[in-house]
Amino acid sequence: MDAQALADSLPDGVLTASADGTVTLISALAARMLGIDADDAPGRPLADVLTLRDGEGRGWVELNEPYGGLPSRTGVPEQSWLLPDGTEVLVAARIDRGKELAITLRNGRGRARLDRERSDLVATVAHELRSPLTGVKGFVQALLNRWDKLNDEQKKLMLTTVHADSDRLSRLIAELLDVARIDTGRLQLYPRPSDAATLVGRVIDSVRASTSRTIELTSAEELPEVFVDPDKFTQVVTNLVENGVRHGDGVVHVQLEAMPAGVRLVVDDEGEGIAQDLRKRVFTKFWKGGARGGSGLGLYLVGGLTKAHGGTITIADAPGGGARIITEWPSEDGRP
């Protein structure tokens, strides 16, 4: 593969210039970004081809002086510049000993998306932490100010609420840590053979205690054990059941079915369901369906934790018209 073909195959735009400041090569992508004909660029001055501007209208070559500076200078760090059409592009340069340049141009959309995700994460964390913290602070303040005037039942109710809000905060922090571990590939699992019916039953008992919604559990008489991390499996089931409670208007149906090599968990709600064209987006970060809120991280964690165990997850229509979420869990170690 010659140099031009290699440059054209790269995901970033590439431009090279000789020691005298003339362009020697430009990839097809870089030419499209700069709005020029790739065949006309070689042999022209670098400043005429690399028509990038900063917010004050200064050019890249003018501002960075790539051929100046100390002899030990090896490059220009990545910077944000504007293309002739106003699109942001990230530009970096490598300078070799002979002062020849290799310049890369990368579309700034990736960084903008990353910035948006970070902003969304900060906003989500702030919003989700504020509600339980407000409750904790309010009840603690009431207990401090009116301790002698409150009876034992009132004190117990307030302390119970503070305890529940504290659990909610702890769970949110754990979810955020798991999101970071899934994103970086550092999620640690400690799987062992587990009884799915027992774990699911505990989750349903816990969720029932905090909602007036009816939750029905149907389980096959003989279920094989599942090879899972009990804590992470419980986290997945909790998110699925609470999601059904949050987005449904009737009964939440939970089913456990035996498979030849594992267990199938089915959670149905009686809400509006999930449209076919949205089902691929459900397990992405910050996806929120309906108007009932949530952090937008629950189903992202469900997808990440299920796949980390070697399981599968799919979305279908529930018989009652709502959403059906199906997860399948292996009996043997199915981790990738």
N, C-alpha and C positions, 0 to 999 in steps of 0.2 A: 504494500500500500504506500503510495507516494504521500508527500507532506500535505498536499492540497486535499486529497481524499481523507487523510487522517483528521485534518482540521475540520472538514465538513461533517465528520461522523461524531464529533464531540457535542455534548449537550449545551456547552457555553459557546458564545461567539469568540473567535480567536483572530488576532491581528498581530503580525510581526513587522518590525522595521529594522533597517540596517543601522550601522553606527553613524551614517551621515544623515539620518532622519528621514529616509524614504521608505515607503511601505514595500515590503517584499512578499507578503502573503496576507490574504484575508479570507476567512471562511464565509460560506454562503449565509450562515445565520448572522454573522457580524455585519455583513453587507446589507442584509434586510433590516437589521436594527438601525443602521446608520442611514438607510434610505439611498444607497448608492449602488452602482453596477459593480459587481465583484471583478469583472474583467478589466475595468478602467482604473482600479485602485492601485495595483502594483506600479511602482515607479513614481508615484505622486508624493509630495511632502506629507509627513504624518499629521501635521496640524490641519491640512486640508481635508484629510479623510476622517480623522477622529474628531468629528464635530460635536463634541460633548460640551455642555455648559453647566455651571453651577447656578445657584439661586441668584447670583449677582451678575450673571452673564459672562463670567470668565471661562476660558477654555481649559481643557485638561492639560494640554501640553504647556500652555502658558503658566499655569499655576504650579504644576508639579516639576517642571524642568527636568525631565527624565535623563537628559544627557549631562546634567550638572551634578554638583555635590561631590562628596568624597569618593576616591577611587574604590573604597571598600563598600560602597552602596550597592545593594543587591536587588532592590525592588521598591515598588510603591504599594503600600498597604491598600486593602479594599476600601473604596470610597463610593458614596452615592452620587451619581451624576444624572443629568437629564439628556435624553436623546432629542434629536430635532423635533420630534412630534410631541415632546413633553413627558414621555414615559420615563419612569425612574429605572436606572440600570446601575448595577454594582460593578465597579471597574477595579481591577488590580493589575499590576505589571511586574514582570521579572526582568532584571537587568543582569546580563552576564559580564564577564571580565572585559569583553571587547566592546561593551556599551551597546550591544544589540538588545532590542526590546521584544518581549513577548507579552501581549496584553490580552486579558480575558474580559468579556462583557457578559454579565449574568443578569437576567431579568429580575427586577426588584419585587415581583409579585410574591415570591417565596418568602422574602423577609417580611413583607406587609402581612401575609397570612400568619406568619409566626408571631408578629406583633399583635395582631388581632386575637390570636389564641391566648397570648399572655394576658391581654387586657380582659378577655372574657373570663379567664381563670381568676384574675384578681377580683373582678366584679362578682363572679359566682361565689367565691370564698367570702367576700365581704357581706354579701346578701345572706348567705346560708348561716354564717356565724352570728350575724346581728340578731336574728330572731330568738334563738335560745339564750344568747347572752343577755338580751333585754329581759327575758323572763327570769333568769337567774338573778340578775342585779335587782330587779323590782321586788322579788319575793324576799331576798336577803335583806334589802333595805327596810321592807315592811316588818320583818322579824326583829331587826335591830331597834327600830323606832317604837314598835308596839308590843314588844315581848310580853310585858305584864298585863296587857289588855286582851291578848289572844288566849282562847282556850286550847286545850290539848288537841282537839280535832282540827282546828284551824291551823295550828302549827304543823301537825302531821301532813295535812293537805299541801301546805306550802313547801315543806321539805320534800315531799314525794314529787312535786312538780319540779323542784330544783334538781332532784336526782335524775328525773327523766330527761330534762334539758341537758344535763351534764353528759348523760349517755349519748344523746344525739350529737353533741359536740365531739365526743370521743370517736363516734362512728364516722362523722364527716372527716375528721383528721385522718383516720385510718384509710378512708376511701381516697383522699387526696394523695396519700403516700403510695397507695397501690396504683393509682393512675400514673404517677411519676415512674414507678418501677416497671409497669407495663410498657410505657413509652421508651424507656432506656434498656429494656431487655433484662432487668435485674430482679424480676419477680421471683421470689423463692417460695416453693411449695414443699409441704411436708405430708405427702399423701400416705394413706394406709387403708386397709380394707375397712369399710364403714357401712353402717346400716342406714340406708337412705330414708326409710320410713320413720325411724326414730328422729333423725335430724330434721326432716321436713315437719314432723308433728310438733317438735319444739318451736320451730319458727312460727307455725300457724297459731299455736297457743299464745305466743308472745304478741303477734300482730292483732289477734282477736281482743287482747286485753286493752288495746289502745284505739279501737275503732268499733263503731256500731254496725258496720257492714258485715253481712254473713259470709263466712268463708267455709267452703265444704271441701273435705279431703276424701278422695277415693283411692284406695290402694289395693293392688293385687295381693292375693293371699301369700304367695311365695315370691319374694324378690331376691335376686342375687345381690351380694354386697357390691358396693362401688369403691373403686380405688381413688380416693380423693383426699385432699386436705380438708378436714372437717370444718375448720374455721372459714375457709374460702368458699366451700360448698354452701355453708349456712349463709354467708354473705350474698351469694348469688340468689338463693331461694328467697331470702328476705327482700331483696330488691325486686324480684319478680312479683311476689305476693303484694308488696306495698304499691308497686306500679299498678297492679290490677285494682287495688282498693282506690288509688288516687284517680284513675282514669275511667273506672267503671261506675255505673249507677245502680247496679243490682248485686247479685251474688257473684263472688269470685270462686271459681271451681278449680281445684288442684287435683291432678291425677298422677299416680305413680304406676307405670306399666313395666312389666318385665320384657327384656329383649334377650336375644340369644347370647349377647356378650356384654350386658349391662342393664341400665335402667333408663327409662324415658320419663321425664318430668314435663307435664303439660299444665300450663296455667292459662285459664280462660277468664276473660272479664265480659261484662255486658255493656261496655261503653260504645264509642263510635267506631272502634276498629282503627286499623292503620292502612291507609291507601297503598295500593300495589307499588306505585312509583316512589313511595317514601320508605319502603322497607329496607332498602340498601343504606339509608342514612340513619336508621334508628340507633345503630350501635356505634355511631361516631360521637366524639366528644361534643358536649353542649347541645345535643339535639333535644328539643323539648316538644312534646306533642300535646295538643289541647291547651286549655287555659288554666290548668291547675298547678302550674309551677313545677318545682323540683330543681335540683342542681344541674340537670343535664348530664350527669356523670354516671348515674345508676346503671343504665343499659350499656354504656361503654364498658363499665367494669364487668357486667354480666357477660358480654361477648368476650372480653379479654381473659377473664378467669376460666370460662368454659373451655375456650380453645387451648389455654395453657395446660389443661388437664387432658387434652386429646379428645375432648368432646365436641359436639356440634350444636348449633343453635339455628332455628328457623322461625319464621313468622307466618301465620296463616289466619284464616277467618274462623272465629269461634262459632259454634252452632247458634248461639244467641245473638249473633251479629256483631259482637265485639272483636277484640284481638285475641289470638291464640299464640302463645310463645312456647316453643318446644325445645327443650334441651335434652341431649342424650349423653349419658355418663358411662364410661367403660368400667368393666369389672377388673381389668388388668391395667398395668401401668401403660397409659397411652400418651404420655407426654412427648411432644416433639423432640 
